[in-house]
């Protein structure tokens, strides 16, 4: 039995504890966690808004660490290699969803930091096909937010990637990452920002986006929209700002209720859809894409990033909730 100290949460409650990890299986690796990013989903879990969460749970699914031990069937990584572990912990690989390449919808899937203990602890066991090797040109702090904000952002982006103009609603961690991916691919990006959020407006403008208010209907329509903010009210604005035949993607795991919509906003073959979770292919394709962008253009994703010690966990969560941190937050996993 391996003991790992970490931060457990229940609804409205955070406390330190010990996670007892069973021995590493033949198809598993033991990873020493070096950093773990904080995600809006972690707040939803703390607030009891993700109904399938298995409490008490150690949250965290933007994990970067090094392999300490591997099972005899693990051939895709070596001890000492740096890996990233993301939201999808495992899937059954046998159901109709998995067979169709939609393992993100598998009814037996497990999710890191939600149904199995996640990254705000010292050690974690991962399945052999459910991690990615991290390239050297991203350090730990840069890589951690890319494990969720990057990968789930990419899944949302995938459905609008063939359009030449994309609107992004909610310019947080995922929003500012995917905006840079889209801009690197030659897309026009329109960032829709809360009226009072001047700092975010400046960030979006400096990255190369056109900036608008999130509650306005504009004349310059775009083909695709991604809503990362968990605000159902934004759907009506995104639909009205999307061209005929365009797509609006809701990219979050939780969203407030969507208000009544006029059919005319959806008409003309606009599509309104959500994305749920991620697949292993999403993780591989995202890292392949940003690696290719780096090789071709020497462009790296520039993270608007705050770094904290894990012992500040409770304090930082409240700052994050109030919007008092930068877009991406990463914890150094050295528990005192």
C-alpha positions as CSV (number, residue, x, y, z in Angstrom):
1,X,0.0,0.0,0.0
2,X,1.3,3.4,-1.0
3,X,0.3,6.5,1.0
4,X,-0.2,9.9,-0.6
5,X,-1.0,13.0,1.3
6,X,-3.5,15.4,-0.5
7,X,-6.4,17.7,-0.3
8,X,-9.8,16.1,-0.1
9,X,-13.1,18.0,-0.8
10,X,-16.7,17.3,0.0
11,X,-19.5,19.8,-0.8
12,X,-18.4,23.1,0.7
13,X,-15.5,21.5,2.7
14,X,-11.7,21.1,2.1
15,X,-9.3,19.1,4.3
16,X,-6.0,17.4,4.3
17,X,-5.9,13.6,4.3
18,X,-4.1,10.4,3.3
19,X,-5.0,8.5,0.1
20,X,-4.0,4.9,0.3
21,X,-3.0,3.7,-3.2
22,X,-3.0,0.0,-4.0
23,X,0.0,-1.5,-5.7
24,X,0.7,-0.5,-9.3
25,X,-0.9,-2.9,-11.7
26,X,0.6,-4.3,-14.9
27,X,-1.1,-1.7,-17.1
28,X,-0.4,1.3,-14.8
29,X,2.2,3.8,-13.9
30,X,2.9,5.5,-10.6
31,X,3.6,9.2,-11.0
32,X,5.2,11.7,-8.6
33,X,3.1,14.8,-9.1
34,X,5.2,18.0,-9.5
35,X,2.4,20.5,-10.3
36,X,-1.4,20.5,-10.8
37,X,-3.5,23.2,-12.3
38,X,-6.8,24.5,-10.9
39,X,-9.8,24.3,-13.1
40,X,-13.3,25.9,-12.9
41,X,-14.5,22.3,-12.7
42,X,-12.8,21.9,-9.4
43,X,-15.0,24.7,-8.1
44,X,-18.1,23.0,-9.5
45,X,-17.0,19.8,-7.6
46,X,-16.5,21.7,-4.4
47,X,-19.9,23.4,-4.8
48,X,-21.7,20.0,-5.5
49,X,-22.6,21.0,-9.1
50,X,-21.2,17.8,-10.8
51,X,-23.8,15.1,-9.8
52,X,-21.6,12.1,-10.6
53,X,-18.7,13.1,-8.3
54,X,-17.7,10.5,-5.8
55,X,-17.1,12.2,-2.5
56,X,-14.9,12.6,-0.6
57,X,-12.6,13.2,-3.6
58,X,-9.1,14.7,-4.2
59,X,-9.8,17.1,-7.1
60,X,-7.4,18.2,-9.8
61,X,-7.0,16.9,-13.4
62,X,-4.3,19.1,-14.9
63,X,-1.4,17.0,-13.7
64,X,2.3,17.1,-14.6
65,X,4.7,14.7,-13.0
66,X,7.4,12.0,-13.5
67,X,7.0,8.3,-13.7
68,X,8.4,6.6,-10.6
69,X,7.3,3.0,-11.4
70,X,5.5,1.2,-14.3
71,X,3.8,-2.1,-14.8
72,X,5.2,-4.8,-17.0
73,X,2.7,-4.2,-19.8
74,X,3.5,-0.5,-20.1
75,X,5.7,0.2,-23.1
76,X,4.8,3.7,-24.1
77,X,6.8,5.5,-21.4
78,X,9.9,5.0,-19.3
79,X,10.6,5.6,-15.6
80,X,11.8,9.2,-15.2
81,X,9.8,10.5,-18.1
82,X,7.6,13.6,-17.6
83,X,3.9,13.0,-18.3
84,X,0.6,14.8,-18.2
85,X,-2.6,13.3,-16.8
86,X,-6.0,14.7,-17.8
87,X,-9.7,14.5,-17.1
88,X,-10.5,11.1,-18.7
89,X,-8.9,8.6,-16.3
90,X,-10.3,5.5,-18.1
91,X,-13.0,4.1,-20.3
92,X,-14.4,0.6,-20.9
93,X,-13.3,0.5,-24.5
94,X,-16.1,-2.0,-25.3
95,X,-19.4,-0.1,-25.3
96,X,-21.1,1.4,-28.3
97,X,-19.7,4.9,-27.5
98,X,-16.1,3.6,-27.1
99,X,-16.4,1.6,-30.3
100,X,-17.5,4.7,-32.2
101,X,-14.6,6.7,-30.9
102,X,-16.7,8.6,-28.4
103,X,-15.2,7.2,-25.2
104,X,-15.9,10.6,-23.6
105,X,-19.5,9.5,-23.4
106,X,-18.8,6.0,-22.0
107,X,-21.1,5.2,-19.1
108,X,-18.3,3.4,-17.3
109,X,-15.7,6.1,-17.8
110,X,-13.8,7.3,-14.7
111,X,-12.7,11.0,-14.4
112,X,-9.6,12.2,-12.7
113,X,-10.4,14.3,-9.6
114,X,-14.1,13.6,-9.9
115,X,-14.7,9.8,-9.7
116,X,-11.1,8.8,-8.9
117,X,-8.7,10.8,-6.8
118,X,-6.9,13.5,-8.7
119,X,-3.8,15.7,-8.7
120,X,-3.9,17.7,-5.5
121,X,-1.8,15.0,-3.8
122,X,1.7,13.7,-3.8
123,X,1.3,10.6,-6.0
124,X,-1.1,9.2,-8.5
125,X,-1.6,5.9,-10.4
126,X,-2.5,6.4,-14.1
127,X,-3.6,3.9,-16.8
128,X,-1.1,3.2,-19.5
129,X,-3.0,4.8,-22.4
130,X,-4.4,7.7,-20.5
131,X,-1.5,10.1,-20.2
132,X,0.7,12.1,-22.7
133,X,4.4,12.6,-22.7
134,X,5.2,16.3,-22.3
135,X,7.6,17.9,-24.8
136,X,10.6,19.7,-23.5
137,X,9.6,23.1,-24.8
138,X,6.8,23.5,-22.3
139,X,7.8,23.7,-18.6
140,X,5.7,22.2,-15.8
141,X,3.8,25.4,-15.1
142,X,3.0,26.1,-18.8
143,X,2.0,22.5,-19.4
144,X,-0.4,22.0,-16.5
145,X,-3.3,24.3,-17.8
146,X,-2.9,22.7,-21.2
147,X,-4.0,19.3,-19.8
148,X,-7.6,20.5,-19.4
149,X,-8.1,24.1,-20.5
150,X,-6.1,23.1,-23.6
151,X,-7.5,19.7,-24.3
152,X,-11.2,20.4,-23.6
153,X,-10.8,23.7,-25.4
154,X,-9.4,21.8,-28.4
155,X,-12.4,19.5,-28.4
156,X,-14.7,22.5,-28.6
157,X,-12.5,24.1,-31.2
158,X,-12.5,20.9,-33.3
159,X,-16.1,21.5,-34.3
160,X,-15.4,25.0,-35.6
161,X,-11.8,24.6,-36.8
162,X,-12.7,24.7,-40.5
163,X,-14.3,28.2,-40.2
164,X,-12.2,31.3,-40.7
165,X,-13.8,33.4,-38.0
166,X,-14.5,32.3,-34.5
167,X,-16.1,34.0,-31.5
168,X,-15.0,33.1,-27.9
169,X,-17.3,33.8,-25.0
170,X,-15.5,33.5,-21.7
171,X,-11.9,34.4,-22.0
172,X,-10.5,32.5,-19.0
173,X,-7.9,29.7,-19.1
174,X,-9.5,27.7,-22.0
175,X,-10.5,30.9,-23.8
176,X,-7.1,32.5,-23.9
177,X,-5.4,29.2,-24.8
178,X,-7.7,28.3,-27.7
179,X,-7.7,31.9,-29.0
180,X,-3.9,31.6,-29.5
181,X,-4.3,28.2,-31.2
182,X,-6.8,29.7,-33.6
183,X,-4.8,32.8,-34.3
184,X,-1.7,30.6,-35.0
185,X,-3.8,28.8,-37.6
186,X,-4.7,32.1,-39.3
187,X,-8.2,32.4,-37.9
188,X,-9.9,35.6,-37.1
189,X,-10.8,35.5,-33.4
190,X,-13.5,37.7,-31.7
191,X,-13.3,37.8,-27.9
192,X,-16.5,38.6,-26.1
193,X,-15.7,40.1,-22.7
194,X,-17.7,41.3,-19.7
195,X,-18.1,45.0,-19.9
196,X,-16.4,45.7,-16.6
197,X,-13.4,43.4,-17.2
198,X,-10.8,45.8,-18.7
199,X,-7.8,43.6,-17.9
200,X,-9.3,40.6,-19.9
201,X,-10.2,42.9,-22.7
202,X,-6.6,44.2,-22.8
203,X,-5.2,40.6,-22.7
204,X,-7.4,39.5,-25.6
205,X,-6.5,42.6,-27.7
206,X,-2.8,42.1,-27.1
207,X,-3.0,38.5,-28.2
208,X,-4.5,39.7,-31.5
209,X,-8.3,39.3,-31.0
210,X,-11.0,41.7,-31.9
211,X,-12.8,42.6,-28.6
212,X,-16.5,43.0,-28.0
213,X,-18.8,43.0,-25.0
214,X,-20.4,39.6,-24.2
215,X,-23.9,41.0,-24.0
216,X,-24.0,42.8,-27.4
217,X,-25.2,41.8,-30.8
218,X,-22.8,42.9,-33.4
219,X,-23.0,43.5,-37.1
220,X,-19.8,41.6,-37.9
221,X,-21.1,38.0,-37.7
222,X,-18.7,35.0,-37.4
223,X,-19.0,31.4,-38.4
224,X,-18.3,29.6,-35.2
225,X,-18.8,30.4,-31.6
226,X,-17.4,28.7,-28.4
227,X,-18.9,29.5,-25.1
228,X,-16.5,28.6,-22.2
229,X,-18.2,30.7,-19.6
230,X,-20.8,28.8,-17.5
231,X,-23.4,31.4,-18.3
232,X,-26.5,30.2,-20.1
233,X,-27.5,33.8,-21.0
234,X,-24.6,33.9,-23.4
235,X,-26.3,31.4,-25.7
236,X,-28.7,33.9,-27.1
237,X,-26.0,36.4,-27.9
238,X,-23.8,33.8,-29.5
239,X,-26.6,32.5,-31.7
240,X,-27.4,36.0,-32.9
241,X,-23.7,36.8,-33.6
242,X,-23.2,33.5,-35.6
243,X,-23.7,33.4,-39.3
244,X,-26.3,31.3,-41.1
245,X,-25.0,27.7,-41.2
246,X,-22.6,28.4,-38.3
247,X,-22.1,26.4,-35.1
248,X,-22.3,27.4,-31.4
249,X,-20.4,25.1,-29.1
250,X,-21.0,25.1,-25.3
251,X,-17.6,24.1,-23.9
252,X,-18.2,23.7,-20.2
253,X,-19.2,20.8,-17.9
254,X,-21.7,23.0,-16.1
255,X,-23.8,26.0,-17.2
256,X,-26.6,28.0,-15.7
257,X,-30.0,27.6,-17.2
258,X,-30.3,28.7,-20.8
259,X,-33.2,31.3,-21.1
260,X,-36.0,30.9,-23.7
261,X,-34.7,31.3,-27.2
262,X,-36.3,32.7,-30.3
263,X,-36.4,30.2,-33.1
264,X,-35.3,32.9,-35.5
265,X,-31.9,32.9,-33.7
266,X,-31.4,29.2,-34.4
267,X,-33.0,29.1,-37.8
268,X,-31.0,29.2,-41.1
269,X,-29.3,25.9,-40.2
270,X,-27.4,27.2,-37.2
271,X,-26.3,24.4,-34.9
272,X,-26.2,24.6,-31.1
273,X,-24.3,21.8,-29.4
274,X,-22.3,20.9,-26.3
275,X,-19.0,19.0,-25.8
276,X,-18.6,16.6,-22.9
277,X,-15.3,15.4,-21.4
278,X,-12.4,14.4,-23.7
279,X,-11.0,11.4,-25.5
280,X,-7.5,10.0,-25.6
281,X,-7.4,11.1,-29.2
282,X,-8.3,14.7,-28.2
283,X,-5.3,14.8,-25.9
284,X,-2.9,13.3,-28.5
285,X,-4.2,15.6,-31.3
286,X,-4.0,18.7,-29.2
287,X,-0.4,18.1,-28.2
288,X,0.5,17.2,-31.7
289,X,-1.1,20.4,-33.0
290,X,0.7,22.8,-30.5
291,X,3.9,20.9,-31.1
292,X,3.6,21.3,-34.8
293,X,2.8,25.1,-34.4
294,X,6.0,25.4,-32.2
295,X,8.1,23.5,-34.8
296,X,6.7,25.5,-37.7
297,X,6.4,29.0,-36.2
298,X,8.3,28.8,-32.9
299,X,5.0,30.0,-31.3
300,X,4.3,28.8,-27.8
301,X,1.0,29.2,-26.0
302,X,1.5,32.2,-23.7
303,X,-0.1,31.5,-20.4
304,X,-1.6,34.2,-18.2
305,X,-0.4,32.4,-15.2
306,X,-0.3,32.4,-11.4
307,X,1.8,29.9,-9.4
308,X,1.1,29.0,-5.8
309,X,2.3,26.6,-3.2
310,X,-0.3,23.8,-2.5
311,X,-0.5,24.8,1.2
312,X,-2.3,28.0,0.0
313,X,-5.0,25.8,-1.6
314,X,-8.0,27.0,0.3
315,X,-7.1,30.7,0.1
316,X,-6.4,30.5,-3.6
317,X,-9.6,28.8,-4.4
318,X,-11.6,31.7,-3.0
319,X,-9.4,34.2,-4.9
320,X,-10.0,32.2,-8.1
321,X,-13.7,32.1,-7.4
322,X,-13.7,35.9,-7.1
323,X,-11.7,36.5,-10.3
324,X,-8.7,37.7,-8.3
325,X,-6.1,35.5,-10.0
326,X,-4.8,35.3,-13.5
327,X,-6.5,33.1,-16.1
328,X,-4.6,30.0,-15.3
329,X,-3.6,28.9,-11.8
330,X,-1.0,26.2,-11.0
331,X,0.0,24.7,-7.7
332,X,3.4,23.3,-6.8
333,X,2.8,20.0,-5.1
334,X,5.1,20.1,-2.1
335,X,2.9,19.4,0.9
336,X,4.2,20.7,4.2
